[in-house]
Amino acid sequence: MKLLLALLVGGLFAAGIYLIVRRSIVKLIMGLILLSHGANLLIFASGGLVRAQAPLVEAGSLAPEPPHADPVPQALILTAIVIGFGVVAFMMVLVSRAYMAVGTDDTEEFTGTDH
């Protein structure tokens, strides 16, 4: 399972980087989305993939019984998803305005807009 998740994270990072270096600004946004999903999966995998039990502390003990998943990376991922959604929405508005101003989504054409 860990190998499959590692390959999936690597594939998401590779596809995201490939899309980022393309000339289309829409592909840039898609690449950043894939990179954020890959980063979220990487953080999720760092917390441990355990199906045994919830990380609840029993009465009278100081720590949860192993094996348990770490809840902190899961909370970080929830925060990253919300922030990532806001960033993508903002980028889509910027791309829409840039497309209206320039008339294309080719990043090479954006150099002539500095008037």
The 8 nearest C-alpha neighbors of each residue, nearest first, counted from 0:
[[1, 3, 2, 4, 48, 5, 6, 44],
 [2, 0, 4, 3, 5, 44, 48, 6],
 [1, 3, 5, 4, 0, 6, 7, 8],
 [4, 2, 6, 0, 1, 5, 7, 8],
 [3, 5, 7, 1, 2, 6, 8, 0],
 [4, 6, 2, 8, 7, 3, 1, 9],
 [7, 5, 9, 3, 4, 8, 10, 2],
 [6, 8, 4, 10, 5, 9, 11, 3],
 [9, 7, 37, 11, 5, 10, 6, 4],
 [10, 8, 6, 12, 7, 11, 13, 5],
 [11, 9, 7, 13, 8, 12, 6, 14],
 [10, 12, 8, 14, 37, 9, 13, 33],
 [11, 13, 15, 9, 34, 10, 14, 37],
 [14, 12, 10, 16, 15, 11, 9, 17],
 [15, 13, 17, 11, 16, 12, 10, 18],
 [16, 14, 30, 33, 12, 34, 18, 17],
 [15, 17, 19, 13, 18, 14, 12, 30],
 [18, 16, 14, 15, 19, 20, 13, 21],
 [17, 19, 30, 15, 21, 26, 16, 20],
 [18, 20, 27, 16, 30, 21, 17, 15],
 [19, 21, 18, 17, 16, 22, 27, 26],
 [22, 20, 18, 19, 23, 26, 17, 27],
 [23, 21, 106, 105, 24, 20, 107, 26],
 [24, 22, 105, 26, 25, 104, 21, 106],
 [23, 25, 27, 26, 104, 106, 105, 22],
 [26, 24, 28, 27, 23, 29, 104, 94],
 [27, 25, 29, 23, 24, 28, 18, 30],
 [26, 28, 19, 24, 30, 25, 29, 18],
 [27, 29, 31, 25, 30, 26, 32, 24],
 [28, 30, 26, 32, 27, 31, 33, 25],
 [31, 29, 15, 18, 27, 19, 33, 32],
 [30, 32, 34, 28, 33, 29, 15, 35],
 [31, 33, 29, 35, 30, 34, 28, 36],
 [34, 32, 15, 36, 30, 31, 35, 11],
 [35, 33, 31, 37, 15, 12, 32, 36],
 [34, 36, 38, 32, 37, 33, 39, 31],
 [37, 35, 39, 33, 38, 34, 40, 32],
 [36, 38, 8, 34, 40, 11, 35, 39],
 [37, 39, 41, 35, 36, 40, 34, 42],
 [40, 38, 36, 42, 41, 37, 76, 43],
 [39, 41, 43, 37, 38, 42, 44, 36],
 [40, 42, 38, 44, 43, 39, 37, 45],
 [43, 41, 45, 39, 40, 44, 72, 38],
 [42, 44, 40, 41, 45, 46, 72, 39],
 [45, 43, 41, 46, 47, 42, 40, 48],
 [44, 46, 42, 43, 47, 41, 72, 48],
 [47, 45, 69, 44, 43, 72, 68, 42],
 [48, 46, 68, 44, 45, 49, 69, 43],
 [47, 49, 44, 68, 50, 46, 1, 43],
 [48, 50, 68, 51, 47, 67, 66, 52],
 [49, 51, 52, 48, 67, 68, 53, 66],
 [50, 52, 49, 66, 67, 53, 68, 65],
 [53, 51, 67, 50, 54, 66, 49, 68],
 [52, 54, 55, 67, 68, 51, 50, 63],
 [55, 53, 67, 63, 68, 52, 56, 69],
 [56, 54, 63, 53, 57, 64, 62, 52],
 [57, 55, 63, 62, 58, 60, 54, 61],
 [56, 58, 60, 59, 55, 63, 62, 61],
 [57, 59, 60, 56, 61, 55, 62, 63],
 [58, 60, 57, 61, 56, 62, 63, 55],
 [61, 59, 58, 57, 62, 56, 63, 64],
 [60, 62, 59, 56, 63, 57, 58, 64],
 [63, 61, 56, 60, 64, 57, 55, 54],
 [64, 62, 56, 55, 54, 65, 57, 61],
 [63, 65, 66, 62, 67, 56, 54, 55],
 [66, 64, 67, 63, 52, 54, 51, 68],
 [65, 67, 51, 64, 49, 68, 52, 63],
 [66, 68, 65, 54, 52, 49, 53, 51],
 [69, 67, 47, 49, 46, 70, 54, 48],
 [68, 70, 46, 71, 67, 47, 72, 54],
 [69, 71, 73, 72, 68, 74, 54, 46],
 [70, 72, 74, 73, 69, 75, 46, 76],
 [73, 71, 75, 74, 46, 70, 43, 42],
 [72, 74, 76, 70, 71, 75, 43, 77],
 [73, 75, 71, 77, 76, 72, 70, 78],
 [76, 74, 72, 78, 73, 77, 79, 71],
 [75, 77, 79, 73, 78, 74, 39, 80],
 [78, 76, 74, 80, 79, 75, 73, 81],
 [77, 79, 75, 81, 76, 80, 82, 74],
 [80, 78, 76, 82, 77, 81, 83, 75],
 [79, 81, 83, 77, 78, 82, 76, 84],
 [80, 82, 84, 78, 83, 79, 85, 77],
 [81, 83, 79, 85, 84, 80, 86, 78],
 [84, 82, 80, 86, 85, 81, 79, 87],
 [83, 85, 87, 81, 82, 86, 80, 88],
 [84, 86, 88, 82, 83, 87, 89, 81],
 [85, 87, 83, 89, 88, 84, 90, 82],
 [88, 86, 90, 84, 89, 85, 91, 83],
 [87, 89, 91, 85, 86, 90, 84, 92],
 [88, 90, 86, 92, 87, 91, 85, 93],
 [91, 89, 93, 87, 92, 88, 94, 86],
 [90, 92, 94, 88, 93, 89, 95, 87],
 [91, 93, 95, 89, 90, 94, 96, 88],
 [92, 94, 90, 96, 95, 91, 97, 89],
 [95, 93, 97, 91, 96, 92, 98, 90],
 [94, 96, 92, 98, 93, 97, 91, 99],
 [97, 95, 99, 93, 98, 94, 100, 92],
 [98, 96, 94, 100, 99, 95, 101, 93],
 [97, 99, 102, 95, 101, 96, 100, 103],
 [98, 100, 96, 97, 102, 101, 95, 103],
 [101, 99, 97, 98, 102, 96, 112, 103],
 [102, 100, 98, 103, 99, 97, 109, 112],
 [101, 103, 98, 99, 100, 104, 97, 108],
 [104, 102, 98, 105, 101, 108, 99, 97],
 [103, 105, 23, 24, 98, 106, 25, 102],
 [106, 104, 23, 107, 22, 103, 108, 24],
 [105, 107, 109, 108, 22, 23, 104, 24],
 [108, 106, 105, 109, 110, 22, 111, 104],
 [107, 109, 106, 110, 105, 111, 103, 101],
 [110, 108, 106, 107, 111, 112, 101, 105],
 [111, 109, 108, 112, 107, 113, 106, 101],
 [112, 110, 109, 113, 108, 114, 107, 101],
 [111, 113, 110, 109, 114, 101, 108, 100],
 [114, 112, 111, 110, 109, 101, 108, 100],
 [113, 112, 111, 110, 109, 100, 101, 108]]
